[in-house]
C-alpha cells in the first residue's frame, strides 16, 4: 500500500490498476476549552450514545507489553512492530493504550503535538477489533482534558463511521479546519490519498496515519 500520494501519483497508479481512495479525518473536541488556536470552527458534539464506565484501560510500555493478550487481526502489527516503531522512536513520544470491553479490545497509539501555545492529540495507529471504538468516548474525553488538548483527531480509512459517531467523533468537513502539518504548522485541511493492490476479493482495507511515511519528522 502507498499512503500520502499526490493527486498526480494517484492518477498514475490508477492506470496500473491500483485501487485508490482518500483517508477520512475525524475529531473529538475538548468541551472544557472555550478558545481554540489550532482547530478552527469545530462542530459542537452531542452526547455520545454509549456512556460506559466499565471499560478496562492499560497504558502499554516495554515492560508490560508482552503480558497483554489482544486479538491482533494483522500479524504485521504485533508487539515487535509497536515497540520498534513507537516505543523506541527517537524523534517523537508516543503513548500506547489497550482499551478492553468484555471480549472486545484494541490498541491505540497517540501522539500529542504542541503549537501556538496550545496542544492537540492525534491517534496515529490502531490494531484490534474496531468495535471497541464504540466504547472509547470516556477514555478519549478524559485524555484530552487531562492533557489540555484542544481536540483529538483520527485519520483513517476502513473504520466504520457508525462506531466513530457513537464515540462522538465528527467527520471533518467545512467550515471546520484541522491541520495535518505541524512542522511548520499549516492551518489548512489536507487530503491524504492512498493506493493499494490486492487480489483477494475478501480483503478489507484499513489504513491509519502511522502507515507509510506520514509520521516522518520534518524538523530534527
C-alpha positions, 0 to 999 in steps of 0.5 A: 500500500502507498499512503500520502500520494499526490493527486498526480501519483494517484492518477498514475497508479490508477492506470496500473490498476491500483485501487485508490481512495482518500483517508477520512479525518475525524475529531473529538473536541475538548468541551472544557476549552472555550478558545481554540488556536489550532482547530478552527470552527469545530462542530459542537458534539452531542452526547455520545450514545454509549456512556460506559464506565466499565471499560478496562484501560492499560497504558502499554510500555516495554515492560508490560507489553508482552503480558497483554493478550489482544486479538491482533487481526494483522500479524504485521502489527504485533508487539515487535512492530509497536515497540520498534516503531513507537516505543523506541522512536527517537524523534517523537513520544508516543503513548500506547493504550489497550482499551478492553470491553468484555471480549472486545479490545484494541490498541491505540497509539497517540501522539500529542503535538504542541503549537501556538501555545496550545496542544492537540492529540492525534491517534496515529495507529490502531490494531484490534477489533474496531468495535471497541471504538464504540466504547472509547468516548470516556477514555478519549474525553478524559485524555484530552482534558487531562492533557489540555488538548484542544481536540483529538483527531483520527485519520483513517480509512476502513473504520466504520463511521457508525462506531466513530459517531457513537464515540462522538467523533465528527467527520471533518468537513467545512467550515471546520479546519484541522491541520495535518502539518505541524512542522511548520504548522499549516492551518489548512485541511489536507487530503491524504490519498492512498493506493493499494493492490490486492487480489483477494476479493475478501480483503478489507482495507484499513489504513491509519496515519502511522502507515507509510511515511506520514509520521516522518519528522520534518524538523530534527 
